Amino acid sequence: MFDHPTVLKTILFLALLSITSPQAIGAPVNSITPGPYVAGAVIEMVGDDGALKHDGADAWIFTRKVENARSMRVELHVSAPNIPVNVEIRGGSSGSVQRLSVDQNDAGKSIWSNPVLGETISIRVLGRESAPPAIKVEAVVVESKDAFAPESIIPPNELRNVFQYFGDAVDTVRRVHGAVGKISFISEGFSLVCTGFLVSDNVVMTNEHCFNDQYVCNTATFTLGYHIGIDKSLSFGSDFRCTRVIYSDFDLDFTLFQVEGAPGKQYGVLDLAAASVAGEQKVLLIQHPGGRPKMVSGSNCRIIKWHVPGRRILSDDAHTCDTAGGSSGSPIIGYDGKVVALHHLGRDKAGQFVDVNRSVDIGLIVDILKKMQIDL
């Protein structure tokens, strides 16, 4: 059984799924104040709940199981004694293993693990037969399987897994989808998700309303290759930690952040169209709706209006592509494979945008990048 604070946190999360502001949980959003998608809760460990226990052999362990969890991650606090140590973090269903080396430089710090898929997360520190390691679990972050509700579906729902799409632009989807990934991050006690895409080997673009500061970047993981394959098997992909925020722009609702390594060399990068949208066109929207494996809207996905109001006057394009909570930051891609817009707003409750979603025109973003001398 879970402790009392855990129960309270779970109740709070379920309540939020019912009453939180629409933009956070998947109902039609207010077009001026979008927000990232609430995927789960942060369960704080109280007292000795987060302490590692000796297994009677040669390891210290911590294990938690949360029913109906899609993924979990932990926040570890490191104190000074009894380090360095090597830490293994394992997921229940994916079989993935994350290995951390903790030394004196980490003393006093909190470290976030990458997400691991499944209802169980376990931590194991080897090689300490008597003295406990200088590590304690401060929090367990849960992303729920049930945290999904269509936000802005333009009936009928045409979202498809990327390898189950066989429309007119199937060759383009297969060629470019690798650069699109899921962003998982923590803010104000909740697990949040958005979508982003590589614009260079180690730079990701997403929405400013997803996150815009280094504090949240320190909790963020960018997952590439998380999709259901053509044989219907699930690929868990690879995780890349956010290292720094490069630039954020409120008016055009975009953020650029850097990730570790150079994942673009393996997964590819997306080119940004140089010019603004100038007419109606068929497009593709590749996304991680609700934090789920990668999907695409393509069959009835069109930009039908351009130079319409957004956060800035005449900054947006209106489109009919299906989206859901968690799709914020997705690229809208022309059939030539270039990004023409950045999705950021779902349907309005009333007015001229009740039947369309909106995206920031990429030509305006390119202009800002040139002005700020940001070379991708």
C-alpha positions as MATLAB code, in Angstrom:
seq = 'MFDHPTVLKTILFLALLSITSPQAIGAPVNSITPGPYVAGAVIEMVGDDGALKHDGADAWIFTRKVENARSMRVELHVSAPNIPVNVEIRGGSSGSVQRLSVDQNDAGKSIWSNPVLGETISIRVLGRESAPPAIKVEAVVVESKDAFAPESIIPPNELRNVFQYFGDAVDTVRRVHGAVGKISFISEGFSLVCTGFLVSDNVVMTNEHCFNDQYVCNTATFTLGYHIGIDKSLSFGSDFRCTRVIYSDFDLDFTLFQVEGAPGKQYGVLDLAAASVAGEQKVLLIQHPGGRPKMVSGSNCRIIKWHVPGRRILSDDAHTCDTAGGSSGSPIIGYDGKVVALHHLGRDKAGQFVDVNRSVDIGLIVDILKKMQIDL';
ca = [
       0.000    0.000    0.000;
       1.059    3.557   -0.579;
       1.602    6.039    2.197;
      -0.867    8.788    3.011;
       0.845   11.560    0.950;
       0.857    9.269   -2.070;
      -2.879    8.705   -1.818;
      -3.478   12.433   -1.522;
      -1.323   13.132   -4.570;
      -3.161   10.519   -6.619;
      -6.535   11.946   -5.604;
      -5.324   15.426   -6.512;
      -4.189   14.230   -9.963;
      -7.526   12.545  -10.673;
      -9.331   15.676   -9.564;
      -7.210   17.783  -11.878;
      -8.171   15.591  -14.822;
     -11.740   16.642  -14.070;
     -11.420   20.313  -13.175;
      -8.079   21.676  -14.374;
      -8.148   24.406  -17.018;
      -9.124   23.036  -20.466;
      -5.776   23.631  -22.089;
      -4.117   21.395  -19.488;
      -6.343   18.359  -19.820;
      -7.428   18.164  -23.413;
     -10.706   20.069  -23.724;
     -10.964   22.872  -26.303;
      -8.369   25.437  -25.328;
      -8.448   29.151  -24.751;
      -6.469   30.351  -27.734;
      -4.513   33.037  -25.898;
      -3.356   31.026  -22.860;
      -2.342   27.527  -23.976;
      -0.463   25.234  -21.644;
       1.493   21.977  -21.717;
      -0.402   18.739  -21.275;
      -0.740   17.311  -17.762;
       0.199   13.643  -18.109;
       0.628   12.673  -14.463;
       1.652   13.615  -10.958;
       4.797   13.930   -8.870;
       4.554   11.702   -5.785;
       6.792   13.050   -3.054;
       8.542   10.544   -0.801;
       8.085   11.462    2.881;
      10.385   10.453    5.723;
      12.073    7.129    5.038;
       9.781    6.232    2.129;
      12.487    7.162   -0.348;
      15.335    5.392    1.432;
      17.079    2.500   -0.309;
      16.841   -0.830    1.524;
      19.555   -3.477    1.717;
      18.661   -6.644   -0.174;
      20.608   -8.940    2.190;
      23.331   -9.544   -0.379;
      25.441   -6.841   -1.989;
      23.000   -4.180   -3.147;
      20.716   -1.406   -1.939;
      17.375   -1.145   -3.715;
      14.234    0.937   -4.094;
      11.126   -0.288   -5.950;
       7.737    1.272   -6.615;
       4.764   -0.048   -8.545;
       1.948    2.237   -9.697;
      -0.968    0.626  -11.473;
      -1.971    2.096  -14.823;
       1.281    4.002  -15.224;
       2.566    4.437  -18.769;
       5.999    5.520  -17.566;
       7.804    6.614  -14.419;
      10.943    8.476  -13.441;
      12.554    9.423  -10.145;
      14.222   12.402   -8.534;
      17.299   11.366   -6.568;
      18.930   13.464   -3.867;
      22.652   12.964   -3.319;
      24.376   13.660    0.015;
      28.125   13.719    0.626;
      29.145   10.455    2.357;
      29.756    7.095    0.719;
      30.231    8.202   -2.861;
      31.114    7.621   -5.664;
      28.492    4.996   -6.494;
      26.991    3.502   -9.639;
      23.200    3.507   -9.916;
      20.987    1.352  -12.144;
      17.401    2.410  -12.903;
      15.145   -0.143  -14.579;
      11.647   -0.064  -16.058;
       9.030   -2.741  -15.656;
       7.939   -3.340  -19.270;
      10.622   -1.900  -21.511;
      13.580   -3.666  -19.932;
      15.484   -0.401  -20.337;
      18.376    0.325  -18.007;
      19.733    3.765  -17.192;
      23.119    3.856  -15.473;
      24.257    6.871  -13.461;
      27.679    7.488  -11.963;
      27.397    9.681   -8.872;
      30.466   11.317   -7.338;
      31.503   14.163   -5.042;
      30.524   16.759   -7.644;
      26.890   15.684   -7.239;
      26.779   16.123   -3.451;
      23.792   18.218   -2.426;
      22.180   17.990   -5.847;
      18.925   16.530   -7.080;
      19.134   14.387  -10.225;
      16.235   13.402  -12.474;
      16.309   10.027  -14.150;
      14.997    9.476  -17.668;
      11.460    8.043  -17.966;
      11.171    4.251  -18.006;
       8.083    2.555  -19.428;
       5.879    0.336  -17.317;
       4.112    0.199  -13.952;
       7.281   -0.546  -11.981;
      10.501    1.387  -11.466;
      13.462   -0.007   -9.542;
      16.749    1.502   -8.404;
      19.770   -0.604   -7.537;
      23.121    0.446   -6.098;
      25.741   -2.296   -6.131;
      28.831   -2.903   -4.066;
      27.801   -1.615   -0.630;
      27.397   -4.516    1.745;
      26.996   -2.482    4.940;
      27.001    1.326    4.716;
      23.958    2.713    2.829;
      24.656    4.792   -0.279;
      24.350    8.554   -0.131;
      21.231    8.542   -2.320;
      17.575    8.958   -1.468;
      14.507    9.049   -3.695;
      12.800   12.407   -3.263;
       9.945   11.843   -5.707;
       8.447    9.384   -8.173;
       6.919   10.914  -11.301;
       4.040    9.014  -12.879;
       2.689    9.426  -16.402;
      -0.765    7.855  -16.496;
      -2.114    5.679  -19.304;
      -5.507    7.346  -18.860;
      -4.234   10.915  -19.237;
      -5.436   11.298  -22.820;
      -8.410   13.098  -24.282;
      -8.791   14.358  -27.853;
      -8.346   18.108  -27.727;
      -8.987   19.360  -31.208;
     -10.169   16.575  -33.454;
     -11.773   17.841  -36.653;
     -14.264   14.966  -37.206;
     -13.679   12.270  -38.209;
     -10.619   11.401  -36.116;
      -7.845   10.667  -38.606;
      -4.878   10.326  -36.248;
      -2.822    7.292  -37.270;
       0.337    5.680  -35.995;
       3.132    6.793  -38.305;
       3.582    3.309  -39.787;
      -0.165    2.841  -40.243;
      -0.521    5.899  -42.444;
      -0.714    5.093  -46.160;
      -1.976    8.380  -47.567;
      -0.708   10.525  -50.429;
       2.406   11.614  -48.526;
       3.448    8.246  -47.118;
       6.978    8.557  -48.526;
       7.421   11.957  -46.867;
       6.160   10.652  -43.507;
       8.575    7.728  -43.583;
      11.447   10.018  -44.523;
      10.997   12.784  -41.919;
       9.164   11.382  -38.889;
      12.373   10.303  -37.140;
      13.222   13.888  -36.171;
       9.986   14.330  -34.198;
      10.044   13.372  -30.526;
       8.217   13.440  -27.217;
       9.235   15.978  -24.564;
       8.672   14.937  -20.925;
       9.283   17.461  -18.162;
       8.320   18.446  -14.621;
       6.766   21.704  -13.439;
       4.801   22.719  -10.360;
       4.403   19.182   -9.102;
       3.158   17.563  -12.302;
       4.457   15.460  -15.154;
       3.945   17.302  -18.443;
       4.378   16.380  -22.098;
       4.700   18.239  -25.395;
       6.078   17.424  -28.840;
       9.251   18.814  -30.410;
      11.479   18.244  -33.422;
      15.145   18.456  -34.320;
      16.178   21.467  -36.379;
      19.884   20.580  -36.149;
      21.850   17.626  -34.813;
      21.282   18.686  -31.184;
      18.751   21.561  -31.210;
      15.008   21.022  -30.681;
      12.120   23.370  -31.449;
       8.882   23.312  -29.449;
       6.371   25.826  -28.080;
       7.319   28.543  -25.615;
       4.203   27.657  -23.640;
       5.656   24.172  -23.092;
       8.722   25.538  -21.335;
      11.048   28.478  -21.603;
      13.574   28.384  -18.749;
      16.618   26.464  -17.573;
      14.960   25.210  -14.389;
      12.425   23.162  -16.361;
      15.067   22.217  -18.952;
      16.966   20.491  -16.140;
      14.014   18.087  -15.758;
      13.289   17.617  -19.474;
      13.909   14.541  -21.612;
      13.506   14.396  -25.395;
      12.573   10.890  -26.600;
      13.159    9.903  -30.231;
      12.079    6.689  -31.909;
       9.065    6.083  -29.630;
       6.536    4.632  -32.071;
       4.570    1.548  -33.087;
       6.295   -0.148  -36.011;
       4.845   -1.535  -39.191;
       4.765   -4.965  -37.502;
       2.782   -3.346  -34.622;
       5.649   -3.806  -32.173;
       6.453   -0.927  -29.824;
       9.821    0.792  -30.190;
      10.830    2.497  -26.948;
      13.342    4.804  -28.613;
      16.199    6.721  -26.995;
      16.227    9.546  -24.448;
      18.259   12.746  -24.696;
      18.450   15.211  -21.801;
      17.905   18.940  -22.254;
      21.159   20.767  -21.537;
      20.224   24.419  -22.073;
      17.540   26.738  -23.387;
      18.908   28.630  -26.371;
      16.086   31.072  -27.095;
      12.375   31.604  -26.360;
       9.888   33.941  -28.003;
       6.506   34.555  -26.372;
       4.802   36.307  -29.300;
       5.612   33.522  -31.762;
       5.324   30.819  -29.084;
       8.539   28.938  -29.801;
      11.511   27.707  -27.792;
      14.821   26.302  -28.976;
      16.723   24.051  -26.601;
      19.849   21.955  -26.855;
      20.072   18.262  -25.999;
      23.026   16.063  -25.169;
      24.887   14.281  -27.944;
      24.021   14.628  -31.622;
      20.788   12.618  -32.142;
      20.175   14.263  -35.506;
      22.955   12.180  -37.017;
      20.840    9.081  -36.335;
      17.266   10.370  -36.485;
      17.585   13.185  -39.018;
      16.632   16.855  -38.815;
      13.798   18.895  -40.304;
      14.384   21.830  -42.627;
      12.395   25.023  -42.062;
      10.647   26.545  -45.073;
      12.140   29.952  -45.857;
       8.897   31.690  -46.845;
       5.536   32.193  -45.167;
       2.465   30.219  -46.177;
       0.777   32.014  -49.069;
      -2.220   29.814  -49.838;
      -4.208   26.721  -48.997;
      -2.159   23.534  -49.034;
      -2.148   19.908  -47.959;
       0.159   19.258  -45.019;
       1.138   16.669  -42.392;
       1.209   17.044  -38.610;
       3.496   14.546  -36.836;
       3.021   14.438  -33.071;
       2.941   12.591  -29.739;
      -0.685   13.182  -28.671;
      -1.136   12.638  -24.941;
       2.475   11.448  -24.742;
       1.537    8.348  -26.733;
       3.670    6.733  -29.438;
       4.173    8.912  -32.494;
       1.160    9.587  -34.723;
       0.388   11.586  -37.850;
      -2.582   13.551  -39.096;
      -2.528   13.649  -42.862;
      -5.639   12.502  -44.659;
      -7.678   15.680  -44.157;
      -4.865   17.877  -42.907;
      -4.764   21.268  -44.623;
      -3.801   24.840  -43.990;
      -6.974   26.670  -45.011;
      -6.376   30.211  -43.685;
      -3.194   32.186  -43.289;
      -2.169   35.447  -41.624;
      -4.768   35.065  -38.868;
      -4.486   36.272  -35.243;
      -2.367   34.350  -32.750;
      -0.329   35.613  -29.843;
       0.849   38.236  -32.321;
      -1.266   39.964  -34.954;
      -1.442   37.906  -38.173;
       1.158   35.425  -36.919;
      -0.840   32.228  -37.387;
      -2.141   29.824  -39.987;
      -5.426   27.955  -39.419;
      -5.390   24.226  -40.140;
      -7.683   21.194  -40.066;
      -5.146   18.636  -38.796;
      -6.259   16.486  -35.857;
      -4.400   17.061  -32.573;
      -4.708   16.236  -28.886;
      -3.226   17.360  -25.596;
       0.530   16.853  -25.893;
       0.614   17.867  -29.563;
       1.836   21.365  -28.733;
       5.157   21.996  -30.461;
       4.490   19.617  -33.364;
       5.778   20.459  -36.841;
       3.333   21.031  -39.667;
       5.128   19.697  -42.707;
       4.570   20.259  -46.400;
       4.590   17.348  -48.790;
       8.142   18.344  -49.724;
       9.238   17.514  -46.163;
       9.883   21.092  -44.974;
       8.296   22.583  -41.852;
       5.801   25.299  -42.829;
       4.240   25.962  -39.402;
       4.514   25.179  -35.678;
       1.278   23.858  -34.130;
       0.349   25.614  -30.905;
      -3.406   26.280  -30.481;
      -6.466   24.063  -30.476;
      -9.978   25.064  -31.390;
     -11.664   28.022  -29.702;
     -14.892   27.666  -27.775;
     -16.549   30.317  -29.938;
     -15.768   32.658  -32.795;
     -14.017   32.146  -36.102;
     -11.750   29.312  -34.937;
     -14.269   26.771  -33.589;
     -13.611   24.350  -36.469;
      -9.877   24.794  -36.968;
      -6.631   24.598  -35.022;
      -3.803   27.088  -35.337;
      -0.078   27.137  -35.913;
       2.626   29.780  -36.004;
       3.816   30.561  -39.523;
       7.389   29.241  -39.765;
       8.452   32.079  -42.069;
       8.030   34.528  -39.167;
      10.114   32.284  -36.899;
      12.853   32.083  -39.536;
      12.871   35.883  -39.700;
      13.362   36.102  -35.917;
      16.189   33.553  -36.009;
      17.949   35.621  -38.684;
      17.445   38.813  -36.706;
      18.839   37.208  -33.538;
      21.698   35.671  -35.569;
      20.779   32.156  -34.417;
      22.364   29.790  -36.906;
      20.893   26.308  -36.973;
];
